[in-house]
Amino acid sequence: MSNIRAIVPAAEYLFMTRFVSDDDTRYYLKGVAIQPAPVPGAYLVATDGQAMGVMRLEGDQATATHAGFILSADKAIRAAVKCGKREQAWIICREDRADIVRLGASMSPTMDDLATAPVSLSIPAATAYVDGTFPAWDRVIPKTITGKREGQHDTCAEYCAAVRPDLLARFQREDKPVSFDWNGFGPMLIDNGDERFIGVVMPHGNGRTMADIAARRDHVVLSHAEPETAAETAAA
């Protein structure tokens, strides 16, 4: 596995592509950032500046042995990894390419198995990876949740409209409900029922973006040394 940067399940990659940007001027957001977790496993992160998803996968689900990099959300890659009910796929991220491995849905391969499994398709590095630096995503996650509504939004429906329903809809998975905690005009944590996942969304129309929040030290909470902190905050 010496030339393998990461191994990630295609289903989780595809879910995370919901949050990528389509803005060519922000090319570094047009993919899913993959970073090593402090224990065996990997972080998958994507954002368009308004909504962000962070997924932490354990070592038996994914691995990342390389410094952080960005796996492109190119349509060709997404099409290549889509599977029917009888299949599952993984993306083997190598230095010079990304290999797609497909296996039966009932199989439970190890990371070592996947590293040597037959490849169904290879995608060259120029297409597979985004040459850029992903922002400091961990600085966006709020340190505290106020539990308060602010401004003119007196009902849940009005507040949801303020943050745009299409943003909230991105977080839904497998027909599970999506919930959030009131946080004034600050970024809100989103719970979609997946314990591995944390979502963040900025209220729409308040003039602040993810970049604004990332610059504020009082919102730093999730560091690579404290991987459970944000999950605990979301569950509170």
C-alpha positions in Angstrom: 0.0 0.0 0.0 3.0 2.3 -0.3 1.6 4.3 -3.2 -1.9 4.5 -1.9 -3.1 7.9 -0.6 -6.5 6.7 0.7 -9.2 4.1 0.2 -12.8 5.4 0.5 -16.2 3.8 0.0 -17.9 5.1 -3.1 -21.3 5.5 -1.5 -19.9 7.9 1.1 -17.9 9.8 -1.5 -21.1 10.2 -3.6 -23.0 11.5 -0.6 -20.3 14.1 0.2 -20.3 15.4 -3.4 -23.7 17.0 -2.6 -21.8 19.7 -0.8 -19.1 20.6 -3.3 -19.0 23.9 -5.2 -19.6 24.4 -8.9 -17.8 27.7 -8.9 -14.8 27.6 -11.2 -13.2 30.5 -9.3 -13.3 28.4 -6.1 -11.8 25.3 -7.8 -10.4 24.0 -4.5 -14.0 23.4 -3.3 -14.9 21.4 -6.4 -14.0 18.1 -4.7 -14.1 16.1 -1.5 -11.2 16.7 0.9 -9.8 13.5 2.3 -7.6 13.7 5.4 -6.2 11.2 7.9 -8.0 10.9 11.2 -5.9 10.8 14.4 -6.8 7.2 14.8 -7.0 4.8 11.8 -9.6 6.1 9.4 -10.3 9.2 7.4 -12.2 12.4 7.3 -14.3 13.3 4.2 -15.1 17.0 3.9 -16.9 19.1 1.3 -18.4 22.5 1.2 -19.6 25.2 -1.2 -19.2 28.0 1.4 -22.9 27.8 2.6 -23.3 24.2 3.5 -20.6 21.8 4.7 -20.5 18.1 5.4 -17.9 16.3 7.5 -17.8 12.5 7.7 -15.4 10.5 9.9 -15.0 6.9 8.8 -13.3 4.3 11.0 -10.3 2.3 9.9 -12.4 -0.7 8.8 -14.4 1.6 6.5 -11.7 3.8 5.0 -8.1 4.7 5.3 -6.0 7.8 4.6 -2.2 7.4 4.9 -1.2 10.5 3.0 -1.3 14.2 3.8 -4.7 15.7 3.0 -5.7 16.0 -0.7 -8.8 16.7 -2.7 -10.6 14.0 -4.7 -12.4 15.6 -7.6 -16.2 15.6 -7.9 -15.8 15.3 -11.6 -19.0 13.9 -13.3 -16.9 11.1 -14.9 -15.8 9.9 -11.4 -19.3 10.1 -10.0 -20.7 8.1 -12.9 -18.0 5.5 -12.6 -18.7 4.7 -9.0 -22.5 4.5 -9.0 -23.7 1.0 -8.2 -26.8 -1.0 -8.3 -28.2 -2.9 -5.2 -26.1 -5.9 -5.9 -22.7 -4.1 -6.0 -20.6 -1.8 -3.9 -17.5 0.2 -4.9 -14.5 1.8 -3.4 -12.1 4.4 -4.7 -8.4 3.5 -4.3 -6.6 6.8 -4.4 -3.0 6.2 -5.7 -0.3 8.8 -6.4 -0.7 8.6 -10.2 -4.4 7.6 -10.5 -7.6 6.7 -8.8 -8.7 3.0 -9.2 -12.4 2.0 -9.0 -12.9 -1.4 -7.4 -16.3 -3.1 -7.6 -17.4 -6.1 -5.5 -20.6 -7.9 -4.6 -22.9 -6.2 -2.1 -22.6 -9.0 0.4 -18.8 -8.9 0.6 -16.9 -7.3 3.5 -13.3 -6.8 2.3 -10.5 -5.4 4.5 -8.4 -2.5 3.4 -5.6 -4.9 2.4 -8.1 -6.9 0.3 -9.1 -3.7 -1.5 -5.6 -2.6 -2.1 -5.0 -5.7 -4.3 -8.5 -6.3 -5.7 -9.1 -6.3 -9.5 -9.7 -2.8 -10.8 -12.7 -2.1 -13.0 -11.5 1.4 -14.1 -8.5 3.7 -13.6 -8.8 7.4 -13.7 -5.6 9.5 -14.3 -4.4 11.8 -11.6 -5.1 14.9 -13.7 -8.8 14.1 -13.6 -9.0 12.4 -10.2 -7.5 15.1 -8.0 -7.9 18.8 -7.5 -4.5 20.7 -7.3 -5.3 23.1 -4.5 -5.5 23.6 -0.7 -8.7 22.9 1.1 -9.8 25.5 3.7 -9.5 24.9 7.5 -12.9 23.2 7.7 -12.5 22.5 11.5 -12.6 26.2 12.2 -16.2 26.5 10.8 -17.9 24.2 13.3 -19.5 26.3 16.1 -18.0 26.0 19.6 -21.3 26.7 21.3 -25.0 26.5 20.3 -27.1 29.4 21.7 -30.4 27.7 21.3 -31.9 31.0 20.4 -33.8 32.3 17.3 -32.7 35.8 16.2 -34.2 38.4 13.9 -37.6 38.1 12.3 -37.8 34.3 12.2 -40.4 33.4 14.7 -41.2 29.9 13.5 -39.2 26.9 12.5 -40.7 27.2 9.0 -39.5 30.8 8.6 -36.1 30.0 9.9 -35.8 27.0 7.5 -36.7 29.3 4.7 -34.0 31.8 5.8 -31.3 29.1 5.5 -32.9 27.9 2.2 -34.7 24.5 2.1 -32.4 23.3 -0.7 -29.4 23.5 1.7 -31.2 21.5 4.4 -32.4 18.9 1.8 -28.8 18.1 0.9 -28.2 16.6 4.3 -31.1 14.0 4.2 -30.1 10.4 3.7 -32.2 7.2 3.5 -35.4 9.1 4.3 -34.2 9.9 7.8 -35.3 13.3 9.3 -32.9 16.2 9.3 -32.8 18.3 12.5 -30.8 21.3 13.7 -30.3 23.4 16.8 -31.2 27.1 16.9 -28.0 29.2 16.9 -29.0 32.8 16.4 -27.3 34.2 13.3 -24.4 31.8 13.7 -23.7 28.6 11.9 -26.0 25.7 12.8 -25.1 22.1 13.3 -27.1 19.6 11.3 -28.0 16.1 12.4 -29.1 13.7 9.7 -29.2 10.5 11.8 -25.7 9.3 10.8 -23.5 9.2 13.8 -20.4 9.5 11.6 -21.6 12.8 10.0 -21.7 16.4 11.1 -23.4 19.1 9.0 -23.0 22.9 9.2 -25.1 25.5 7.4 -25.1 29.2 7.5 -28.4 31.2 7.7 -29.0 32.8 4.3 -29.0 36.6 3.9 -27.1 37.6 7.0 -24.1 38.7 5.0 -21.7 36.1 6.4 -20.1 33.2 4.8 -18.2 30.1 5.9 -15.0 32.1 5.3 -16.1 34.8 7.7 -16.8 32.2 10.4 -13.6 30.3 9.8 -11.6 33.5 10.6 -13.2 33.7 14.1 -11.3 31.9 16.9 -14.3 31.6 19.1 -15.8 29.1 16.6 -12.9 26.7 16.7 -14.0 23.4 18.1 -13.1 20.3 16.1 -9.4 19.6 15.8 -7.7 16.5 14.7 -6.7 15.9 18.3 -10.3 16.1 19.5 -12.4 14.2 16.9 -15.4 13.5 19.2 -16.0 17.1 20.4 -18.3 18.3 17.6 -20.3 15.0 17.6 -20.9 15.5 21.3 -22.0 19.1 20.7 -24.4 18.0 18.0 -25.9 15.4 20.2 -26.4 17.8 23.2 
